[in-house]
Every structure is written in C-alpha cells, then in structure tokens.
Amino acid sequence: MDIQAITEFFKWCTILNGILLVFSFVVIARMGDSIYSIHSRWFPMSRDRFFSMLYVMIGIYKMLVFVFNLAPWVALVIIA
C-alpha cells in the first residue's frame, strides 16, 4: 500500500464519518422528541438527562473522527 492509497482511505473515512455526524445531528434536531419517547420506554430517564447524554455521545464521536480520521488525513496530505 502506498501513501496515496492511505491518504485516499483517510479522506473517505473523514467524509463518510462527517456525513454520519451531520445526519445524526439532523435526526436528533428534527425527531428528538420521538427518539426520546422510544428510548424512555426502555430506559427510564428524564428528558434533560437523555438529551445531555446524546450531546455527549455526539461530542465524543466528533472528537474520535477528528483524532482518528481527520488528523491522519491532514498529516498525510502535508507530507505527500
């Protein structure tokens, strides 16, 4: 595997994970109440706690995308 193939791999990983991040934000913004009503049947919790947990999970996912997809891609673009 050459550096160009690895660069393309990280580029597409970043793009796909970015799309997934935006999609999850849009779904939660548009359908947050229905998602809460479904999950509150399985896991009883307050609405504030549910949305704060979603916010934290999306934040962790965003940081993981930055660290494991975006940063390696930028580093490979710089050294290429």
C-alpha positions in Angstrom: 0.0 0.0 0.0 1.4 3.4 -1.0 1.0 6.7 0.8 -1.5 7.9 -1.9 -3.9 4.9 -1.2 -3.7 5.5 2.6 -4.4 9.2 2.0 -7.5 8.4 -0.1 -8.6 5.9 2.6 -8.5 8.5 5.4 -10.1 11.2 3.1 -13.1 8.9 2.5 -13.3 7.9 6.1 -13.4 11.5 7.1 -16.1 12.3 4.5 -18.3 9.4 5.5 -18.0 10.0 9.2 -18.7 13.7 8.7 -21.8 12.8 6.8 -22.8 10.5 9.6 -22.2 13.2 12.2 -24.4 15.7 10.2 -27.1 13.1 9.7 -27.2 12.2 13.4 -27.4 15.9 14.3 -30.3 16.5 11.8 -32.2 13.4 13.0 -31.9 14.4 16.7 -32.8 18.0 15.9 -35.9 17.1 13.9 -37.0 13.9 15.7 -35.6 14.3 19.2 -39.0 14.0 21.0 -39.9 10.8 19.2 -36.5 9.3 19.8 -36.8 10.2 23.5 -40.3 8.6 23.7 -39.0 5.4 22.2 -35.9 5.2 24.4 -37.6 6.3 27.6 -39.8 3.2 27.4 -36.7 1.0 27.5 -34.5 3.2 29.8 -36.5 5.4 32.2 -34.7 8.8 32.5 -35.5 12.4 32.4 -35.7 14.3 29.1 -32.8 16.6 30.1 -30.6 13.7 31.0 -31.4 11.9 27.7 -30.5 14.9 25.6 -27.4 15.7 27.6 -26.3 12.1 27.0 -26.9 12.4 23.3 -25.0 15.6 23.2 -22.0 14.0 25.0 -22.1 10.9 22.7 -22.1 13.1 19.6 -19.3 15.1 21.0 -17.2 12.0 21.8 -17.9 10.7 18.3 -16.8 14.0 16.8 -13.6 14.0 18.7 -12.9 10.4 17.6 -13.5 11.4 14.0 -11.1 14.3 14.3 -8.4 12.3 16.0 -8.6 9.1 14.1 -9.7 10.3 10.6 -9.1 14.0 10.0 -5.8 14.4 11.8 -4.1 11.4 10.0 -5.5 12.6 6.6 -4.2 16.2 7.1 -0.8 14.8 8.2 -0.6 12.6 5.1 -1.6 15.5 2.8 1.1 17.6 4.4 3.9 15.0 3.9 2.8 13.9 0.4 
